[in-house]
């Protein structure tokens, strides 16, 4: 609900005036360079001076294409952010937290904000973008984090005592926007719109004018207040603030109340920590239109510095990227204008002749029309014998051309962007020379890229602080995890019915967001692809080992299907070794042909022995059956044959013992043969393993 608050409105206006007074030079310089590079390179005074001498001011803008080159390069690159937990956290939650931050920091709207800020920084010396919250849609109660562009950073203000390069650690910050009175009436009512007074503060850029008949200046102000919080260190190594400490369970053990945090804990140490609270206000005139708490400890208006320096009094001066090239560009325009003027005043007559040479009417007609073609050009003889002389066509001064070429080289050397970098042919004779010149230029332009990357990292830190407050309920987000596929991921999802375990809990844990050192994501892909190509040139047979990595770094918009196909060429154990960093388990050594032959011989002999044993058992069974039949026949005979039968029975018993002895002998032979073959196989395996170990030891030793 809007309310009138003269004290707050006056405080905000004093902040803005303090910043504008301190920042006047940088603001004026910003506008000058924006007009010079993106607009007209001639001031009104210079244009009037040239027109007084009948010269037409010409423009040969070489800086705008260079600015487009830098902007295009930045738009193709994405810095690599990584999230590091301050304390132990589930790997799944860390991965999801990092994916959410990257999804917010690098979506299409965020990239537009970075592009505007980068363009403002390299041309005007500094830029800015902001972070805010908004509802997912008109029918949702879920909020999301949005990075939005600030197209004109001169309408921003910060605390002059801020220490951070991005000024997010100051005590206040904000920006001014213009809203039409019609829209303002619809949003806040006609009464408030009529009560906006004329401002008594108006500077040279008219940033604080409220008396416009069509628009109203609305100030988005963020104030950072200081607070003290009591911190606790527990016996299990955890640290927490007063809020989390109050949430610990108190249980009774042996009649005493103790703290419970998955185990019995005690307070080891306490101290007072400092925390910040950010309050957001929307101010117009003497009215506070809106007021709420911003869910972060840092100011959400991020300053993007191109390359500043500080004087002895600590005052900051911004340096646009093309500051050292501006004079060269102006000199180039002067040279081009002067050359055009010389061409303009130059005569284009072909001959010089006396009046006596062209006194007759027919001769005058021929000479008056140079397009007349005839066998010879006639002239009239003069009494003193003068003849017409051919005039040399007008030429530009060689010194002007030399100065023009020198100025082009000055622009390249002052910006560090050479012809070879923007696709033109330079004076380098070899590929190594081209690469060396390109690297030198890249080092010079790296400062501009690093400034916007530093600001993006600061935005990631602010987003990380906002996540626990905005993503505190169970919901499903469409994010991209490590497999580069956008998929629905649940957050704050209870695992059990009591809610004691939460899957992907975004409300707990402390994390740090940092910029991964090295080139940008796209630059890393380019370097990785070049490295893989060098590896394949030295050993083309390794393609099946790195096919998936090669495809992943190809400059293709959508290579998921190609990557999935090439992934089938890589053995699973190699992919797993790439993830874990551990070598795959050694494969068992393949037996040599001699061992294979011995194994086959052993199998054949085993089969033969089994057949012989079956035959011996069958023969013994037949003999036993025959003896049993004879025994039954003998029992039926007369007593007088008993003595003969007994003798035959003894013979049969002797034959049975002999058959059993033969069978035992076959079994012993079989066992002995099997032990001998096994010993041969063990010896062969030992020899093979010894050769492998000797070969591995030779490879591990450094060459002498």
C-alpha positions in Angstrom: 0.0 0.0 0.0 1.6 3.4 -1.0 2.3 5.7 1.8 3.8 9.1 2.1 7.2 9.1 3.9 9.2 12.3 3.5 12.1 11.0 5.6 12.7 7.9 3.4 12.2 9.8 0.2 14.6 12.5 1.2 17.2 9.9 2.3 17.0 8.2 -1.1 17.3 11.5 -3.0 20.4 12.4 -0.9 22.0 9.0 -1.8 21.4 9.6 -5.5 22.8 13.2 -5.4 25.9 12.0 -3.5 26.5 9.3 -6.1 25.8 11.6 -9.0 28.2 14.3 -7.7 30.9 11.6 -7.2 30.3 9.9 -10.5 29.8 13.0 -12.7 33.1 12.5 -14.7 32.3 8.8 -15.4 28.7 9.5 -16.4 29.8 12.3 -18.8 32.5 10.1 -20.2 30.0 7.2 -20.7 27.6 9.4 -22.7 30.4 10.8 -24.8 31.8 7.4 -25.7 28.4 6.0 -26.4 27.7 8.9 -28.9 31.2 8.7 -30.3 31.3 4.9 -31.1 27.7 4.1 -31.6 26.5 7.4 -33.0 28.1 10.6 -34.4 31.8 11.0 -34.1 31.7 14.8 -34.7 30.7 17.3 -32.1 28.6 20.3 -33.2 31.5 22.7 -32.8 33.8 20.5 -35.0 31.1 20.2 -37.7 30.5 24.0 -37.8 34.3 24.6 -38.1 34.6 22.3 -41.0 31.5 23.7 -42.8 33.0 27.2 -42.5 35.9 26.0 -44.7 33.5 24.2 -47.1 34.6 20.8 -45.8 32.2 18.0 -45.3 33.0 16.1 -42.0 33.3 12.4 -43.0 33.3 9.4 -40.6 35.4 6.2 -41.1 34.2 4.3 -38.0 36.7 1.5 -37.3 35.8 1.2 -33.6 32.2 0.1 -33.9 33.1 -3.1 -35.9 35.7 -3.8 -33.2 33.1 -3.4 -30.5 30.8 -5.7 -32.4 33.6 -8.2 -32.6 34.0 -8.1 -28.8 30.3 -8.3 -28.2 29.9 -11.2 -30.6 32.8 -13.1 -29.0 31.2 -12.6 -25.5 27.8 -13.8 -26.7 29.3 -17.0 -27.8 31.1 -17.7 -24.6 29.6 -18.9 -21.3 31.7 -18.8 -18.1 32.1 -21.9 -16.1 30.5 -21.7 -12.6 30.8 -24.4 -10.0 29.1 -24.8 -6.6 31.2 -26.0 -3.7 29.4 -26.9 -0.4 30.9 -25.5 2.8 29.9 -28.6 4.7 29.0 -32.2 4.0 26.0 -32.4 1.7 24.5 -35.2 -0.4 26.1 -35.3 -3.8 22.6 -35.3 -5.4 21.6 -32.1 -3.6 24.9 -30.4 -4.6 24.4 -31.4 -8.2 20.8 -30.1 -8.2 21.8 -26.8 -6.4 24.5 -26.2 -9.1 22.1 -27.0 -11.9 19.5 -24.5 -10.5 22.1 -21.7 -10.2 23.3 -22.3 -13.7 19.8 -22.6 -15.1 19.0 -19.1 -13.6 22.3 -17.5 -14.3 22.5 -18.6 -18.0 18.9 -18.7 -19.3 18.0 -16.6 -22.3 16.9 -13.6 -20.2 20.0 -13.6 -18.1 22.3 -13.7 -21.2 20.5 -10.6 -22.6 21.2 -8.8 -19.3 24.9 -9.7 -19.5 25.1 -8.6 -23.1 23.7 -5.2 -22.4 26.1 -4.8 -19.4 29.1 -6.0 -21.4 28.3 -3.6 -24.3 27.9 -0.7 -21.9 31.2 -1.6 -20.1 33.5 -1.8 -23.1 32.0 1.3 -24.8 31.2 3.5 -21.9 33.5 2.1 -19.2 30.9 0.5 -17.0 27.6 -1.4 -17.1 25.0 -3.0 -14.7 22.3 -5.6 -14.4 19.9 -6.5 -11.6 18.4 -9.5 -9.9 14.8 -9.7 -8.7 12.0 -12.2 -8.0 8.7 -12.6 -9.9 5.9 -15.2 -10.0 6.2 -18.0 -12.5 3.0 -16.9 -14.2 -0.2 -15.1 -13.4 -1.8 -18.3 -12.1 1.1 -19.5 -9.9 2.1 -18.7 -6.4 5.7 -20.1 -7.0 8.3 -17.4 -7.4 11.5 -17.6 -9.5 14.7 -15.6 -9.7 15.3 -13.4 -12.7 18.4 -11.6 -13.9 17.2 -8.5 -15.8 19.0 -6.0 -18.0 19.7 -2.3 -17.1 20.1 -0.6 -20.5 21.4 2.7 -19.1 23.7 2.2 -16.2 24.0 6.0 -15.7 20.6 5.8 -14.0 22.0 3.4 -11.3 23.6 4.5 -8.1 25.7 2.7 -5.5 27.3 3.4 -2.1 30.6 5.2 -2.8 32.2 3.3 0.1 31.5 -0.2 -1.5 34.7 -2.3 -1.6 33.6 -5.1 -3.9 34.5 -4.7 -7.6 30.8 -5.4 -8.3 29.6 -3.0 -5.4 27.3 -5.6 -4.0 28.7 -5.1 -0.5 27.8 -1.5 -0.1 25.1 -0.2 2.2 22.7 0.8 -0.5 22.2 0.7 -4.3 19.4 1.3 -6.8 18.3 2.5 -10.2 15.9 4.9 -11.7 13.3 4.1 -14.3 10.8 6.2 -16.2 7.1 5.1 -16.1 4.4 6.8 -18.1 1.8 8.5 -16.0 -0.9 6.4 -17.6 0.7 3.2 -16.5 1.5 4.7 -13.1 -2.2 5.6 -12.5 -3.2 2.1 -13.4 -0.7 0.6 -10.9 -1.0 3.0 -8.0 -4.1 5.1 -8.5 -4.8 8.5 -9.8 -4.6 10.2 -6.4 -0.9 9.1 -5.9 -0.1 10.2 -9.5 -1.5 13.7 -8.9 0.4 14.0 -5.6 3.9 13.5 -7.2 5.4 16.9 -6.8 8.0 18.7 -9.0 11.5 17.9 -7.9 13.8 20.6 -6.6 16.8 18.5 -7.7 17.7 18.4 -11.3 21.2 17.7 -12.7 22.7 18.0 -16.1 21.2 14.7 -17.3 17.7 15.4 -15.9 17.8 12.1 -14.0 15.7 13.3 -11.1 13.0 15.2 -12.8 9.5 14.5 -11.5 7.7 17.3 -13.3 7.6 15.6 -16.7 4.1 15.8 -18.2 4.3 12.3 -19.6 6.5 10.2 -17.3 7.3 9.7 -13.6 10.7 8.7 -12.2 10.4 5.6 -10.0 13.3 4.7 -7.8 14.1 1.0 -7.0 16.1 1.4 -3.8 17.9 -1.4 -1.9 19.2 -0.7 1.6 21.5 -3.1 3.5 21.2 -3.0 7.3 23.7 -4.5 9.8 22.6 -7.2 12.3 24.3 -9.4 14.9 23.6 -13.2 15.1 24.8 -15.6 17.8 26.6 -18.6 16.3 27.0 -22.1 18.0 29.7 -24.7 17.5 28.5 -28.2 18.4 30.5 -31.3 19.5 29.8 -33.1 16.2 31.6 -30.4 14.3 28.6 -28.5 13.0 28.1 -24.8 13.2 24.7 -23.0 13.1 23.0 -19.7 13.9 20.4 -19.0 16.5 17.5 -20.0 14.2 18.8 -23.4 13.5 20.0 -23.9 17.1 16.4 -23.3 18.3 15.2 -26.0 16.0 17.3 -28.7 17.6 15.4 -31.3 19.6 15.7 -31.4 23.3 15.4 -35.0 24.7 15.6 -36.5 28.2 18.4 -39.0 28.9 18.9 -40.4 32.4 16.7 -37.6 33.8 18.7 -34.8 32.1 17.7 -32.8 29.0 20.2 -32.9 26.2 20.4 -31.6 22.6 19.8 -34.1 19.8 21.1 -33.7 16.3 21.0 -37.3 15.0 23.2 -37.9 18.1 23.6 -36.3 21.5 25.5 -33.0 21.1 26.8 -30.3 23.3 27.7 -26.7 22.7 31.5 -26.4 22.3 31.8 -22.7 21.6 29.7 -19.6 20.8 30.4 -16.2 19.2 28.6 -13.2 17.7 28.6 -13.1 13.9 27.5 -10.3 11.6 24.7 -10.7 9.1 23.1 -8.3 6.7 19.5 -7.8 5.8 18.4 -6.1 2.5 15.2 -4.0 2.3 13.7 -3.1 -1.0 11.7 0.0 -1.5 10.0 1.5 -4.6 9.9 5.3 -4.3 8.3 8.0 -6.4 8.3 11.6 -5.2 7.6 11.6 -1.5 5.8 8.3 -1.6 7.0 4.8 -0.8 5.0 2.7 -3.2 6.2 -0.8 -2.1 8.4 -2.2 0.6 9.6 -5.8 1.2 12.6 -7.8 2.3 15.0 -9.0 -0.3 16.1 -12.6 0.3 19.9 -12.0 0.1 22.6 -10.5 2.1 24.1 -8.7 -0.9 22.8 -5.9 -3.0 21.1 -7.1 -6.2 22.3 -4.3 -8.5 25.6 -5.6 -9.9 28.2 -3.1 -11.2 30.2 -4.3 -14.2 33.5 -2.6 -14.4 35.6 -2.6 -17.6 38.9 -1.5 -16.2 38.9 1.2 -13.5 41.7 2.9 -11.7 41.7 5.0 -8.4 43.4 8.3 -7.8 45.3 9.2 -4.7 42.1 10.3 -3.0 40.4 6.9 -3.7 38.1 8.2 -6.4 37.2 5.7 -9.1 37.7 6.5 -12.7 36.4 4.2 -15.4 38.3 3.5 -18.6 36.3 2.4 -21.7 38.0 -0.2 -23.7 38.4 2.2 -26.7 39.7 5.1 -24.6 43.3 4.9 -26.0 41.9 4.5 -29.6 39.6 7.5 -29.6 42.2 10.0 -30.7 43.4 7.7 -33.5 39.9 7.3 -34.7 39.4 11.1 -34.7 42.7 11.6 -36.6 41.5 9.0 -39.1 38.3 11.0 -39.6 40.4 14.2 -40.1 42.6 12.5 -42.7 39.6 11.1 -44.6 37.9 14.5 -44.5 41.1 16.3 -45.7 41.6 13.8 -48.5 38.1 14.2 -49.7 38.5 18.0 -49.6 41.7 17.7 -51.6 39.8 15.6 -54.2 36.9 18.1 -54.2 39.0 21.2 -54.9 41.3 19.5 -57.5 40.7 20.4 -61.2 39.9 17.7 -63.7 41.1 19.6 -66.9 43.2 17.4 -69.2 45.2 20.2 -70.9 46.6 23.7 -70.3 46.6 25.9 -73.4 46.8 29.6 -74.4 43.8 31.4 -75.8 45.5 31.6 -79.2 45.5 27.8 -79.3 41.7 27.6 -79.2 40.6 30.9 -80.8 38.7 29.5 -83.8 35.1 28.3 -83.4 35.6 24.8 -84.7 38.7 24.3 -82.4 36.7 25.6 -79.4 33.9 23.1 -80.2 36.4 20.2 -80.2 38.1 21.2 -77.0 34.9 22.1 -75.2 33.6 18.5 -75.5 36.3 16.0 -74.3 34.1 13.1 -75.3 34.6 13.8 -79.0 36.8 11.1 -80.5 38.8 11.8 -83.6 42.1 10.9 -85.2 43.9 13.9 -83.8 43.2 16.7 -81.4 43.6 20.0 -83.4 44.7 23.3 -82.0 45.4 26.7 -83.4 49.0 27.9 -83.7 49.9 30.9 -81.6 52.4 33.5 -82.8 54.9 32.6 -80.2 54.7 28.9 -80.9 53.1 27.7 -77.7 51.4 24.3 -77.7 48.8 22.8 -75.4 50.3 20.7 -72.6 48.7 17.7 -70.9 47.9 18.0 -67.2 48.8 15.2 -64.8 45.6 13.8 -63.1 45.1 15.0 -59.5 46.6 12.6 -56.9 46.3 12.4 -53.2 49.3 13.3 -51.2 51.5 10.4 -50.4 52.0 11.7 -46.8 48.2 11.5 -46.3 48.1 7.9 -47.4 51.0 7.1 -45.1 49.4 8.7 -42.2 46.1 6.9 -42.9 47.9 3.5 -42.9 49.8 4.4 -39.7 46.5 5.5 -38.0 44.9 2.1 -38.8 47.9 0.4 -37.2 47.6 2.6 -34.1 44.0 1.6 -33.7 45.0 -2.1 -33.8 47.9 -1.7 -31.4 45.9 0.4 -28.9 42.9 -2.0 -28.8 44.9 -5.2 -29.2 42.6 -6.5 -31.9 44.5 -7.2 -35.1 43.4 -8.0 -38.6 44.1 -11.7 -38.1 41.7 -11.9 -35.2 38.7 -10.5 -37.1 39.3 -12.7 -40.2 41.4 -10.5 -42.4 44.8 -11.3 -43.9 47.7 -9.8 -41.9 51.4 -9.4 -42.6 52.2 -12.6 -40.8 53.9 -15.2 -43.0 53.4 -18.4 -41.0 50.7 -20.0 -39.0 52.8 -19.7 -35.8 53.1 -16.0 -36.3 49.3 -15.7 -36.8 48.7 -17.7 -33.6 51.2 -15.6 -31.7 49.6 -12.3 -32.8 46.1 -13.7 -32.0 47.3 -14.8 -28.5 48.7 -11.3 -27.8 45.4 -9.7 -28.8 43.4 -12.3 -26.8 45.5 -11.3 -23.7 44.5 -7.7 -24.2 40.8 -8.4 -24.6 40.8 -10.9 -21.7 40.4 -8.0 -19.2 37.0 -7.1 -20.7 35.8 -10.7 -20.7 37.0 -11.3 -17.2 35.1 -8.3 -15.9 31.8 -9.5 -17.1 32.6 -13.1 -15.9 33.4 -11.7 -12.4 30.1 -9.9 -12.4 28.3 -13.2 -13.4 30.0 -15.0 -10.6 28.8 -12.3 -8.2 25.3 -12.8 -9.6 25.6 -16.6 -9.0 26.5 -15.9 -5.3 23.4 -13.7 -4.9 21.2 -16.4 -6.6 22.7 -19.0 -4.2 21.7 -16.9 -1.2 18.2 -16.5 -2.6 17.5 -20.2 -3.3 16.7 -21.3 0.3 14.0 -18.6 0.6 12.4 -19.0 -2.8 12.8 -22.7 -3.4 11.6 -23.8 0.1 8.5 -25.9 -0.9 8.1 -29.1 -2.8 8.1 -28.5 -6.5 9.4 -29.9 -9.8 11.9 -27.9 -11.8 13.0 -28.5 -15.4 16.8 -28.3 -15.2 19.8 -29.7 -17.0 21.9 -32.1 -14.9 25.4 -33.4 -15.7 24.1 -35.6 -18.6 23.2 -32.3 -20.5 19.5 -33.3 -20.8 16.7 -31.1 -19.5 14.6 -33.2 -17.3 12.1 -32.8 -14.4 13.8 -32.8 -11.0 11.8 -32.8 -7.7 13.2 -30.7 -4.9 12.3 -30.7 -1.2 10.5 -34.0 -1.7 9.8 -36.0 1.5 11.2 -39.5 1.3 9.1 -41.0 4.1 5.6 -40.2 5.3 6.9 -38.4 8.4 9.1 -36.0 6.5 12.2 -36.9 8.4 14.2 -37.3 5.2 14.0 -34.8 2.4 15.2 -35.5 -1.2 17.1 -32.6 -2.8 16.6 -30.3 0.2 17.3 -26.7 -1.0 16.7 -25.1 2.4 19.8 -26.5 4.2 23.5 -26.4 3.6 25.9 -23.6 2.8 27.5 -23.3 -0.6 30.0 -21.1 -2.4 29.8 -20.2 -6.0 33.1 -19.6 -7.7 34.3 -19.0 -11.2 36.2 -22.0 -12.5 39.7 -20.8 -13.7 40.6 -21.1 -17.3 38.8 -20.1 -20.5 35.1 -19.9 -20.9 32.9 -23.0 -21.5 32.9 -22.6 -25.3 36.7 -21.8 -25.2 37.3 -24.9 -23.2 35.4 -27.0 -25.8 37.5 -25.5 -28.6 40.8 -26.2 -26.7 39.6 -29.7 -25.8 38.7 -30.4 -29.4 42.1 -29.3 -30.6 43.8 -31.4 -28.0 41.8 -34.5 -28.9 42.6 -33.9 -32.6 46.3 -33.8 -31.7 46.0 -37.1 -29.8 44.2 -38.7 -32.7 46.9 -37.5 -35.2 49.6 -39.2 -33.1 47.5 -42.4 -32.6 44.3 -42.7 -34.8 43.6 -46.1 -33.2 42.5 -44.3 -30.0 39.3 -42.9 -31.5 37.2 -45.8 -30.1 38.5 -44.8 -26.6 37.5 -41.1 -26.8 34.7 -41.1 -29.4 32.1 -39.7 -26.9 34.5 -36.9 -25.7 35.3 -36.0 -29.2 31.7 -35.6 -30.2 30.8 -33.7 -27.0 33.3 -30.9 -28.0 32.1 -30.6 -31.6 30.7 -27.2 -32.4 27.2 -28.6 -33.0 23.9 -27.1 -31.6 22.5 -30.5 -30.9 24.8 -33.5 -30.9 22.9 -35.7 -28.4 22.0 -38.4 -30.9 25.5 -38.4 -32.4 27.1 -38.6 -29.0 24.9 -41.5 -28.0 25.8 -43.4 -31.1 29.5 -42.8 -30.7 29.3 -43.7 -27.0 28.6 -47.3 -28.0 32.1 -47.5 -29.5 33.8 -46.9 -26.1 34.1 -49.9 -23.8 32.0 -49.5 -20.6 35.0 -50.1 -18.4 36.8 -47.1 -20.1 33.8 -44.8 -19.5 33.7 -45.9 -15.9 37.4 -45.3 -15.5 36.9 -41.8 -16.9 34.3 -41.1 -14.2 36.1 -42.6 -11.2 39.7 -41.9 -12.2 40.7 -45.5 -11.4 42.1 -47.9 -13.9 39.9 -50.8 -15.0 40.7 -54.1 -13.3 43.4 -56.0 -15.2 42.1 -58.6 -17.7 43.3 -62.2 -17.1 46.2 -63.0 -19.3 45.4 -65.0 -22.4 46.9 -68.5 -22.5 49.5 -69.1 -25.1 48.9 -71.7 -27.8 51.0 -74.3 -26.0 48.8 -74.1 -22.9 45.7 -74.4 -25.1 47.0 -77.5 -26.8 47.8 -79.1 -23.5 44.3 -78.3 -22.2 42.8 -79.9 -25.3 45.0 -83.0 -24.8 44.0 -83.2 -21.2 40.3 -83.1 -22.2 40.8 -85.8 -24.8 42.7 -88.0 -22.3 40.0 -87.4 -19.7 37.3 -88.5 -22.1 39.3 -91.7 -23.0 39.8 -92.6 -19.4 36.1 -92.1 -18.7 35.3 -94.5 -21.6 37.8 -97.1 -20.4 36.4 -96.9 -16.8 32.8 -97.4 -18.2 34.0 -100.4 -20.2 35.8 -101.8 -17.1 32.8 -101.4 -15.0 30.5 -102.9 -17.6 32.9 -105.9 -18.0 33.1 -106.4 -14.2 29.3 -106.3 -14.0 28.9 -108.9 -16.7 31.5 -111.2 -15.0 29.7 -110.8 -11.6 26.4 -111.7 -13.2 27.9 -114.7 -14.9 29.5 -115.8 -11.6 26.2 -115.4 -9.8 24.5 -117.6 -12.4 27.2 -120.3 -12.0 26.9 -120.0 -8.2 23.2 -120.7 -8.4 23.9 -123.6 -10.8 26.5 -125.1 -8.5 24.2 -124.9 -5.5 21.7 -127.1 -7.3 24.1 -129.8 -8.1 24.8 -132.9 -6.1 27.1 -133.1 -3.1 29.7 -135.0 -5.0 30.3 -131.9 -7.1 30.7 -129.5 -4.1 34.4 -130.0 -3.9 34.8 -129.2 -7.6 32.6 -126.2 -7.2 34.6 -124.9 -4.3 37.7 -125.1 -6.3 36.0 -123.2 -9.1 34.7 -120.7 -6.6 38.2 -120.0 -5.5 39.2 -119.5 -9.1 36.3 -117.1 -9.5 37.2 -115.2 -6.3 40.7 -114.9 -7.7 39.4 -113.5 -11.0 37.2 -111.0 -9.1 40.3 -109.8 -7.2 42.2 -109.5 -10.4 39.4 -107.5 -12.0 39.2 -105.2 -9.0 43.0 -104.7 -9.1 42.8 -103.8 -12.8 40.1 -101.3 -12.1 42.0 -99.7 -9.3 45.1 -99.5 -11.5 43.1 -97.6 -14.2 41.8 -95.1 -11.6 45.3 -94.5 -10.2 46.6 -93.9 -13.7 43.8 -91.5 -14.5 44.5 -89.4 -11.3 48.2 -89.4 -12.0 47.7 -88.2 -15.6 45.3 -85.4 -14.4 47.8 -84.2 -11.8 50.6 -84.1 -14.4 48.5 -82.1 -16.9 47.5 -79.7 -14.2 51.1 -79.1 -13.2 51.9 -78.4 -16.9 49.1 -75.8 -17.1 50.3 -74.1 -13.8 53.8 -73.9 -15.1 52.6 -72.3 -18.4 50.5 -69.8 -16.5 53.4 -68.9 -14.3 55.7 -68.3 -17.3 53.0 -66.1 -19.0 52.5 -64.0 -15.8 56.3 -63.6 -15.4 56.6 -62.3 -19.0 53.7 -59.8 -18.4 55.3 -58.4 -15.2 58.7 -58.0 -16.8 57.0 -56.1 -19.7 55.1 -53.8 -17.3 58.2 -53.1 -15.3 60.1 -52.0 -18.4 57.3 -49.6 -19.4 57.1 -48.0 -15.9 60.9 -47.2 -15.8 61.8 -43.8 -17.2 64.1 -43.9 -20.2 67.8 -43.4 -19.4 
